[in-house]
Amino acid sequence: MSDANPEQWRLATRLVRGGLSRTPFCETSEALFLNSGYVYDSAEESEESFDGTRQRFVYSRFRNPTVAMFEDRLALVEGAEACRATASGMAAVHAALVSQVRAGDRVVAARALFGSCRWIIGDLLPRFGVEVDFVDGADLDQWRAALAKPTRCVFIETPSNPTLELIDVTAVAELTHAAGGRLVVDNVFATPILQKPLALGADVVVYSATKHIDGQGRCLGGAVLGSSAFVADVLGPYLRHTGPCLSPFNAWVLLKGLETLELRMARHVQNAERIAALLDGHDQIARVLYPTLPSHPQHALAARQMSGGGSIIAFEPKGGKERAYRLLNALKLIDISNNLGDAKSLITHPWTTTHQSRSAEEKRGMGITEGLLRLSVGLEDCQDLSDDLVGALTA
């Protein structure tokens, strides 16, 4: 394998072998380096390692061999020049934004965001003198108006959490670049298997690797991907000095998750498409949101920039919050949990959980109603999932 060129590998091979760096012991699985520091053969080598003359590991807050293998593999899968891993998905979002903005800068974001992302952009950044504007992500006229003046950074989720709003990445990227900014895309719902934001024109991609990349509810992790220049000159110093580093053990678990990501996503999508169609045709359901459903308002955009609808469905039973709670409490198989992207099917009530801290006005502005439910479809037998949902609806 020493002569192999990873750039020529196809996706499945990259997911299994990308970034692999074996020690002299020639282990099959990736080595787990549970160490904080490294030693030097001389004082001169130590100096050269810190002044950049010599490239090597110096401290695991900066880089670690196991973490580096995860970063290199994910970069290959994403098609990015470089990647840096973080302790969680929110650490990735925070680092991607705060590393590049300062007082007096301007950030524009889509209104429909995960609750913590909305807090960082709408509550935290303004404390430090950053101007923030929100727009309806699906409305290109609003993007054109907002990006008619200089902007440092634009942040979007597509599909968004939890209402599965899609944003035209290519169009917003062009507008962002014309305004002098970078486009940051949270791609967690689509994963690098179903959508490639960098290929669509985005500058930076962030992930909560806790979700589909791990995919089995085991550990936290995050990642930021972009150009070598962005990672080295903008993101790298911020991570080095603030320390939101990924645990080597978690990196090892995430490496194992990447090996099966393509296979799992195929099953997630297969199950989710069937469940979405079932719910869409049920007389007790007021609305269903899933990107590849013909009823989704941006169905054509989903077909253009995604290769599958993903594992997440948003739906609203008739009867509002009371009926939603009755459905949740009647489920026998599907678990109530605020996590997603797991092998197990999970369901949550965003109004009172993931977006609980936002005002009622903000939630409604994002399309979140008191009866909306977010279902993360897992890898179980689809008929068992269907039976559980239908049984809960009729209970």
N, C-alpha and C positions, 0 to 999 in steps of 0.2 A: 504493500500500500504506500510505500515511501515515494513512489513516482506518480501517484494518483493526482489528478487535477480536480479539486472539488467544484470548480466553476463549471465543469463539463457534466457534473452529475445531474440527474433528474431529481425531482422533488423527494420521492420516497427514499432515495439513497442519501440525500442531504439530511433528511430527518433522522436517519439511523447513524450515519457516520460523520456528519459535519463536525468540524472542530476537534475531532479526536486527537489527543496528544498522549501517546503512551510513554510510560517511564521505562527505564532499563529492565524492569521486571516483566515487560511485555504482557501486561494484563489484558483480558478481553474487554471487560467493562471499563468505563472511565474510572480513573483513580479518584479517591476522595481525599482531598488535602485539608485536614482539619487543623490548620496551623495559622497563627497570627503573623509571625515574623519569619525572616530568612537570614542566613548567615553569609559572610563574605570571606574570601580567601585572603584578602588584604585590605588595608585602609584605602589604598588607591582604588580598588574595585568598588568599595563602598561609596567613595566620592563620585566615581564615574556613574554609578547607578542612580545617584540623586541628581546629578547635573544633566542627565539625559544622554551622556556619551555612550553608555552601555544600556541596552534594553534588557531588563530582567525584572523579576518580582522582588519587591522590596518590603511590602507591608500589605496585609490582606484587606485593609481598609481601602487601599488603592486598587490592587488587582490580586487575584488568587487563581491558581491553575485550574481548579475545578470550575470556578465561576467563569473564567475565560473560555473554557470549552463550551459552556452554555451560551455565552455571548456570541462566540464565533459560529456556532451551529444555527442559532436563531437568525443571525445576520445573513447567512447563506440561504436560509428558508425564505426570509423576507425579501431578499434581493437588495439588502442595504450594504453600504460600505463599512459601517461600524455599528456596534451595539454596546451599551453598558447596562448591566443588570442592577436592580435596586431591591430593597427589602420588601416592597409591596407595590401594588399597582398605583396607589395614591402617592407613594414616594416617587414613582416614575413621572406621574402627572405634575407633581410639585416641582421636581427637578427640571423637567422639560420647559416649564414656564418661567420659573424664578431665575434660572441660570441665564436667561436672555433678556430680561426686562429690568428696567430701573426707573426711578422717579422721573415723571414727565413723559414716559412712553405710553403708548396706547395699545390696548388689547381688545379685539372683537371676538365674540364667541356666539355660537348658536345658543338659543334660549333653552332648548331641551337637552339637559345634561344630568348625569348622575349627581345625587345630592352633594357629595363631597367635592366633586369637580366644580359644581356651582358655587360652593362655599369658598374654594381657593380663588376663583376668578372674581366672584361678585363681592365677597366679604374681605378676603385677605389682601389681595393685590391693591385695592384702593387705600388701605391703611398706609402703604408705602409710596403713595403718590402716583400710582398707575391709573390712567383713565381707562374705564371699561365700558363697552357698549354691547348689548345683547340684541340679536336679530332672530327672526323666525327662519330657521335653517333651510327650509324648503323653498323660501321666497328669494329668488335671485335678484329681484329688484331691491329688496332690503339689503342684500349683500353689496350691490353696486353703490347704493347710497352710503352705507357705512364705510366702505373702502374707497370712497372718493377722496379721502384725505390720508396722510401718512399713518401707517400702522406698523407696530413692531412685530406683532404676533397675532395669529388667528387660531382658535381652538374649536374643534368640532368632534362630536361622536357620530359615527354613521355605521350601522344603525344606532340610534340613541337609546339610552337606558332611562325608562323602561318602555317608551311608546313606539320604539322602532321607526322613528323618523329617519328618512334617508336624506343625505346631502350630496349634491353633485360635486364630487371632489375635484374633478378637472376644472370646472367653471370657477369654483371658489379659489382654487390654487392660482389660476390666472389673475383673478382680481387681487388676491393677496400679494402676489409678486409685483403687480403694477403699483400697489401701495407701499412697496418696499419692505414687506414683512415675510415671515416664515409661516407656513401652514402646518399646524400640529394636529394629527388625527389620532383619536383614541379608537383603535381597531379591535377592541376586545370581543365584541359580539360576533364579528365576522371571522376573526382569527386570520393568520397569514395563509390559511388554506383556501378561504373563500373570497378574499379581497386583498389587493396589493396597492395600498394608498400611494406608495412612492412611485410606482409605475403610472399612477393616475395624475401625478404632479405634486403630491405633498412633499414637504421637506423633512418632517419628523413624524415618526410613528411611536405610540406608546401602548404598552400592554399591562394589564394585570395578569401575570402568568399564573396567579392563583386560580384563575378560571379554567379555560379549556386546556391550556398548556400542561398544567398539572392534571386537571380533569378528574381527580379522585378525592378531593377534599382533604389533602394531606398537609400542604404547606403554603405559605405566602411567598410571593415574589413578584417582581415587576421588571420592565425593560423599556429602554428608550433607544430608538434606532434612527440613523440618519447618515449624513455624509461624514467622511473621515475628518474633514475640517471642523464641522460643527461639534462632533464628539470630542475631538482633541482640544479645540480652542475655547469652546463655549461651555459644553456640558462637563467635560472632564475635570477642569479645575474646581467647579462647584461640587461635584461628587467627592473629589479627593479631600476637600477641606471641610465638608459638612457631614460626611460619613453615613449616608443611607445605604450602606453596602448590603449585598445579599449574602446570607450564610452559605458557606461551601456545601453544607449538607443539603440545604434547600436547592441549591444549584444542581446537585447530583440527582435529586428527585425530579427536578424539572427536565433534566437531560433524558431521564427515562420516560417522562411524559411526552417529549417531542418524538420519541421513537414510534409511538402509536397514534400520534395526533391525526394524521390523515385518515387512518382507518376508523378512529372514533368519530371524527367529524362526518364521515359518510353515513354512519349509523344515526348520529344525532339528527342530521338533516332528513334522512329517510323517515325517522319517527316523527319529527316535528311537522313535516309536510302532511303526514296522515292525520295527526292530531289537529292541526290547524284547519284542515278541510272538514273534519268531524265537527269542530266547534262552530265553524262558519255556517254550517247547515243546520245547527241545532236551534229549535224554536225558543229555548230559554236563554239564549245568548244575544245581547244587544249589539255587540261589535267584536270583531277579531282583527288583530293587527299582526301580519306576518309578511315579510317582504315579497315572497313569490306568490302569494295569493292574488288572483286577479282583482279582488276587492281592495287591495292595498292602494292608497292614493298615489304611491310612487312605484308602482309595479314595473313600469317601463324602465325606470332608472335602476331598479334592482337587477333587472335582466342585463343591463348594460355594464354595471360595474361590480357585480357579485356573481360568483359561480354557484351559489346556493344560498338558501334563506337563513341558515344558521339554526341554532338550537333553541332560540327564545321566541315565545309567543306571548303577546299581550292580549287579554280579552276581558270583557265586562259582562257578567251575567245580568239579566234583567232584575231590577229590585235594589240596585245600589249597594251600599256598604253592608247592610243587614244580610242581603242575599249572598254577597261575596263571603262574608264570615260563615254563613251556614254551609256554603260549599266547602270552604277550607276545613271546617270542623267535621265534615262528613267523609273526607278522603280517608281511605284505608291504606293505600300504597304510596302515593305521592306525599313527600314530606314537606311540612311548612318550614322554610328556611330562607334567609335573605342572601344566601350564596347562589351561584349559578355556574353553568359550564361543567357540572359534575356528572359522573357516570350514573348517579341516582337522580331521578326526577325530583325537582324542588319547585315550590311555589311560594310566592310572597305577595303581600298587600302593600304596594309602594307608598300609598298615602300615609300609612302609619309606621312604615319601617325605613326603607332606603331614602325617602324624601320627607320624613317626618318633621325635620327641622325647618323646612321651607314653609313660607306662608301659604295659606289657601289660595291666594291670588297667584302666587308664583307657580304653584302646582297646576292650577287650571291653565295657566299660560303655557305650560309644558305639555298640556294634553292629558294630564293625570287627573282622573276623577276619583271620587270616594269609592267607587265600585270596581275600579280597575285591578286586575290581577296580572302578575308576571310569572309565567310558567317556563322553567328551564327543563326542557325535555331530555331525559337521560337515555341510557342504553338498554333499558328493560325491554321485554317483549311488548310491542306496540299494542297488541290486543288487550293485555293486562292494563296498560295505561288508559286505553279507551274505556274499558269496563269500569275502571275506578272513577274516571271523570263523569261518565254518564250516570253511574250509580249515585255520585255525590250531587249531581244536578237534579236528580229525581227523588232524592232522599227526603 
